[in-house]
């Protein structure tokens, strides 16, 4: 009998949608330090990536191709309706690495008290029109 969820997989996994899954995976790995095991890639008959999984520390996400399961990418929608929030160690170093890698910063790094935590968030607009927010926190 299959284990549900598979070993090492959280019960909830975000699945952002892209027109070019391979390019999105490369961007997230380069800018945010995600890691991809290319054995997790699902390809179509032409070698295009339909689905892949990325990991960062104890978390995983799936990147999927637009059109699959009726999902549309931010590029197709003309806007974005969600973002990934990645809690990072050494946020200043990640922020400067993102800039060095050519990431388009849409919210500059700043100190922001939100509720019971103080965050230092910053937001990147990804190559697929999506948004990723890097944020550490001090309680």
N, C-alpha and C positions, 0 to 999 in steps of 0.2 A: 504494500500500500504506500502511496506517495505521502510524504510529509507536507503538511500545509501550515504555514508557508515553508518553502525549501529552507534547509539549514543556512543560517547566516543572513536571511532575508527578513527585513521588518514587515509587519502586517500591512503597512501603508507605504506605497512607493509612488512618488510624483512621476508623471509621464508627460513632459512637455513635448510639443509637436513642432517639427521643422520641415522645411522643404528640402534641406540638405543635411541629413543626419550625420554623415561623416564629418562635414565641416563644423557642425555644432559641437560634436564630441571633441574634435581637435581644439577648438576655441576654449571650451570649458576645462579641458585638461591643461592647456598652456597657461591660461589666465588664472584659474582658481585652484589648480592642483588636483583636479579629479584624476582618477586612473581608470583606464579602460582595459579590460581583458578582451582582446579581439576575438577570442573563442565565443564570446557572448553575442557577437554580431549575427544578425539574420539578414541574408542577402537575397535580392531578387535574381532572376535568371541572367541579368546583365551585370551583376556584381555591385549594384547600388545597395547601400545600407538601408534596410527598412526599420530596424530596431536594434538598439544596443543598450548596454547597461554601463553606468559609470559609478565609481565608488569614491568617497572621500571619508577617511577615518571610519566611523561606524555607520555611515549612511550610504544609501544607494538611490539612484534615479534611473529611469528608463527614458531614452530618447527615441521617439517614433516618427515615422514619415507622415506628412500631412495626407489626408484622404483616407488613411487606414482607420477603421472604426468610426468613420464619419467625422473625424477631427480635422480642424483647420489650423494652419499655422498663423502666427501674428502677421506675416507678410500677406497672406490671403485675406485676413480680416481687416487689414489696414490699421491695426492697433493691437495692443496686448492686454489680456484680461487677468493675467496672473504673473507671479515672479517666484523665483527660487530665493530663499534666504539661507545663506551659508554662514554658519558661525565659525569664524576663523581665529586661530592663534596668530599673533603678530600681524594684526590687521594693517598697520602702516606699511610693512614690507609687501604684503599682498597688494595693497593699493598702488604702490609705486611700480610693482611688477606688472600690474594690469596696464598702467600707463605706458610703461616701456614696451609692452607687447601690442600697443596700438588699440587697446580697448577704448570705446567711446564712453567716457564718464558723463552721466546725466545728473548725478547728485554727488557733489564733492564731499569728501570725508569731513565729518563734523561730530561734535559731542552732542548727543541728544538724550535728555532724560525722558524716558517713557515708562510711566507707571513706577514699579519698584526697582527698575534697572536703569543703568546709564549705558547707552549704546554709543558706538562710534561708527554709524553706518555710512555706506557709500553704495552707489548703484551704477551698474554697467548696462548699456544697451548692447545686447548680443548681436551676432551676425544674422540671426534669424528674426530680428525684431522683438525678441524677448528681453526681459529684464532680470538681472541677477543682483542680489543685494548681499554685500559682504558686511558682516557685523560681529564684533566681539561684544561681550558685556561684562560689567562689574556689578555685583549685587550689593 
